[in-house]
């Protein structure tokens, strides 16, 4: 939805390959996570060796193991070693391999897997025949992805124009190109809205804006991309359930949309245009989902705010926060993290940590006990 933590750099595949990390001392020595993604009740991660692992709830086949049976510990998805990056939607996932192919699996009731059907899939299924996919974002029931040629494609549910192609199509079961531009660099999908960056640093949003989540100053919707302001310094963007946050090149952080839980990082009502979060200028990456936001700073610290009903802010409490709260005292958090009703994040030593909601084992610690503070996940060797 996420969702996945989104940097502006376009060369995803080379970036992932460059992240060389190691497993924490508490687990068997093995490569750590290069990318981690959290859905509503599950988690998936790509390790630096190119293997894919998932755990947690599996009611729609989102664990990719050919079943609908959940498990509370990480298990490898197939035997491929060419996975590069991924994102988790509410109950499905999509991932890019190093050969540029795109694969999705899990819930497909609105065609969000892009395989031409509305049939759930319990193992990864390839999306079309293209071999130039660069990055992908999975929302609740729609998906968007950027190709290496700078084109943008979306598919799935389109009731509020979240595919960016107008509203004549109620849902699309295969990728449809958004306009004709070839300068898209990144995309993020929320519940029913989408935002994307272009290579010139401009930010564009479309879909539902009934709480201002498009940042356009409106409380309705727009079914094609519209530019957010006139700034040309946006470097990262993430879409939550009905809000959006983004980072500018100067290290400032901005949020807008619904704010019932403080997810905008301020004590205010909903915002229809970007509002700066505090006065800090060292923010580097941001991720949002449902009604919670997390972000890293250039000093390697991790901060979260918003809904904390299950301890997903990682501050040891279940108190909602309307301002960024630091997660522990570590200064080694990387740009690989994701948040839903639970959160997971990687550290520079290669260890993976998860916390928050855990009724289906999505924290990967072998239990179904919620955790309000980070705990390490042992990935098998």
N, C-alpha and C positions, 0 to 999 in steps of 0.2 A: 504494500500500500504505500506504501512506502516508500514508497518506502525505502528501499535500501539506501544506505547512506551514500549521498550523491556528490561526487566531486565534479568539477567542470572539465577536467582533462578528458580528452576524447579517446585516447589510446588505452582503453580498458584492458585489452588482452596483455599488452606489454607490462602494464602496471601490476596486474595480478601475478604475472610470472616473476616480477622483480621482488615480491614480498617473500623473503626467505626467513622463516621463523622456526622455532623449536618448541617441543612439547614441555609442559611444566614438569618439575621434578616429582610431583605427586603421582604422575602417570607414567606409563611406559614411554620411552623415548620414541617420538614419531613427529613428522611434520605437523605444525599447528595450522590453524585456520587462516586462509587468505581472505575469504569472504563469508560473512554470516548473515542470515536472514530469518526474521521471526514472523510467523503468521499468527492467527488468533489462538490456536491451540497446538502449534508445532514449530519446530526449528529445523533449519537446514544449514549446512556449511560446506564450502569447498575448501579443501586443504591444498597446501602449496604443491603437493605431488599430483594435483589434478583429480583426486578422488572426491566423490560427493557423499555426504552423510546426512541423514535426517532422523528425527525422533519426536515423540509426543503423540498428539491425536492423529487419527488416520481415517476418520469417518468417510472421507471422500477420496481416499487413496493418495493423499498428499505426501505420504512418506515414500512413495515411489517404489515400494517393495513387492508390488503385485497383489497386496492384500488390502483389507480395510481394518486391520487390527493394529492398534497403537502399541507403542513400546516406549519405556521411560529411559532408555539408554541409546546412545548413537549407534546406528547401523548403516553400513555402506549401501548405497543405491547402485546396483549393478556392479560391473567390474571395469568400467571405463576410467581412464586416467587422464582425460583430456578436458575436463570441466574447467571453465575459466572464471565465471562470475554468475551470480544468480540473484533473484529477488523472490520474496514470498508474498503472496496475496493472502486474503483472509483464510481460504481453505485450498489454496493451490500454489504452485511454484512455476517459474520459468527460469531457464538457465541457458547461457551461451557456452559453446565448446570452443576450443582453440582453433578449430577449423572453420569458425564463423557460422556454424549451424545453430539453430535455436530449438529448444525443446521445452515442453510444458507438461504438467501432470497434476491431477487432483480434480477439484470441482470444476464443472464445465456447463452449468445450467444455462448460462447466457453466452456460450461460445467463447469464453475467455481463454481457452487453451489454443485457439487459432487453428485447429486441425480440421475445420470444415463441418464439425458436428457439435451437438450439445450433450455428448456422452462423457461421463466422468472417466478418467483414466488413472489407473493405479500404478502405471509405469510411464516413464518419460516417452512422449510422442513428438516426433519432429514437426515443426511448423513450416510448411511449405518446402521449397527446394533451394532457397537462397543460402548462400555461404558467406555473406558479408554483414551479418549482424554484429553489432558492437556492444550494445547494452540494452537492458530490458527492465521495465518496471511493472509489477503486478499489483493491481488494486483490489477492490472487493469483487467486482464482476467485469472489469475491463482491464486490458493490457495494452501497453504501448512500448515501442522499441525503436531505437535509432540504428541505422545501418552505417557502414563505414563511408558511404558516399554522401552522408549528411542528410539523407531522406528520413522522414518520420512516418511510422506506421502504427495504427491502432486497431483493436478488434475487441469484441465482447459487447456488453450492455451499452446502450446509447440513448436511454430515455431522456436524459437532460443534456444531450449534446456533448458528452464527455469524450467521444471519439474525435471530435474536431472536424467532422465531415458534414455538418448540418444534422437535421433531425428526421430526414426522410427514412433512414434506416433505423429500426428499433434495436436490433442487435446484429452484429456481424460475426460470423463464425470463422473468418479468415482475415488476415491482415489487409487493411485498406490504407492507402497512402493519404497523409494529411497534407493537402495542398500540393504545391510543386517545389517548395523551397528545398535547397540542398545545403543548408547551413545550420541544421540542427545538431547540437552537440550532446544533449542530455534531456531526459524526460522523467517525470515522476507522476504517479497516479494515486489519487485519493479515493474516497468512497464513490463520488460521482463527479469529480472534477480532475483536470489534468493541467500540469504546468510544464514548460520546457524552456531550455536555454538555447540560444543561437551562438555561433562562434564570434559574433560581434559583441557579446556580453549583454544582449538584451534578453528580457524575460517575458514570456507569453503564457497566458492561461486561458482555459475555456471549460465549459460545462456548468455545473451547478454553482450558484453564488448566492444562495438564499441567506447565508450568514456572512457574506462578504469574502469568501475564501478565494475568489479570483483576484482580489486586490485592485479591482477596476472601479471601485466606488459605487457598485451596483448591488442590489439585493434581488436578483432574478437569475438569469442564466444567459450564456452566449454559446452558440454551437460551433463556432470557428475560432481559431487563435486570435487573441487580442493582446496587444502589448501592455505590460504593467508599467505605467509611468514612462519616463524617457531615459532612465539611467542605462548606461552601457558598461556597468562594472559588476554585474552579477556573476558569481562563480560557482554557486551551489544552490540547489533548491530541493525541498522535500514537501510532499503533500500528506497531511494527516486526514482524519475522517472528514472534517469540514473546516479545515484551516490549512494554512501554508506558512512555511518559514524558509528563509533564504539568506545566504551570506554574500557580502560584497567583497571586492578585491582588497579593500582597506581593513578587512577583518571585522567589520560590523555585522550584526545579526538583526534580521527584521522578520516580524511575523504579522499575520492578519487572518481574519475569519472569526470563527466561533471561539468563545473563551470561557465557557461554563465551568471549566476545571482549572483555569489559570494557565492553559497550554500556550498562550501567547507570551508568557513570561512577564505579565503585568496584571495589576488589579484594575481591570477595566471591563467594559462590555465588549461585544463583538466589534471588529474593526473591518472596514471595507477597503482600506488602503494600507500599504505597508507601514508598520510602527516599529521603531527601533527598540530592541531588548536591552535595557540598561545602557551603560556608557562604555562598555568594553570594546576593544578593537583588536582582539586576539583570537576571535573565533575562526575555526578552520573547516569544520564539517558539521552538518546538522542532519538529524533524522527524526521523523514523526510518524505516528500511526494512531488510530483511534483518537484519544484525547490526551496524549502524552508526547513530550518532546525531549530529546537528548541532543547534546552537542559537545564536541571536543574543542579545546583551545590549543594554541600552538605550543604551549608548555606541556602538553600530554595529559592534561587533566580532563575529566569527563563530568558533565553537569546534566541534570535532568529536572523537569518540572511539569506541572499539570496533574492529571489524574494519577492517584497513588493508591487506589483501592486495594491492590494486592501487593504493594511494596515494589512496584515496577520502577520507582524513582531510584531505588538502591541506596536510600539514605538511612535505612534501618527502621523506618516508620511506615505507617499507612496514611499519613497526613498529606492531603493535596497541597501543592506549592504553586504560587503564582509568580515566583521568581526562581531563577536557576539555583539548584542545590547541588553541591559537589558530591560525587559518588566516591566515597572513601578518600584515601590520601595518596593513591597511586599517581604517578606522573608518566606512566608508560602506556596509556591507552592509545591505540592506533586509530586510523580512520575507518576501521572495519567494526561497525556496531549497528544494531537495529533494535527497535522497540515496538512492542504491541501492548498487550496486558502483561507481558513479560519482556525482559530485555536481555540481550547477550552482546558481549563485546570482547575483542581480542586485545591482548597486550603485546608489546614489542618483543617479549621473550617467547612468544608463540603460544602462550596459555589462553584458553577460552573461559570466560566467566559468564554465568547467567543468574538472573534473579527475578522475583515477581511471582506471577500467577503460575500454578503448577498442577492443576487437577488431572491433566492427562500426561504428565511426565515431560512437559516441554522444556524443563530446565536441564534435562539430560543427566540428572544425578542419581537416577534409579529409584526416586521416590515420587510421591504426588503431594509433597508438602510445599506450601508457598514459602518463599524466602525474600525478606525485605532488604537483603544486602547481597552483594556478589559472592558467589561460590564457584570454585573451579569445576570445569567439566572434563572428565577423563575420556579422551578420544582413544579408541583402541589402536595399537601399533599396526 
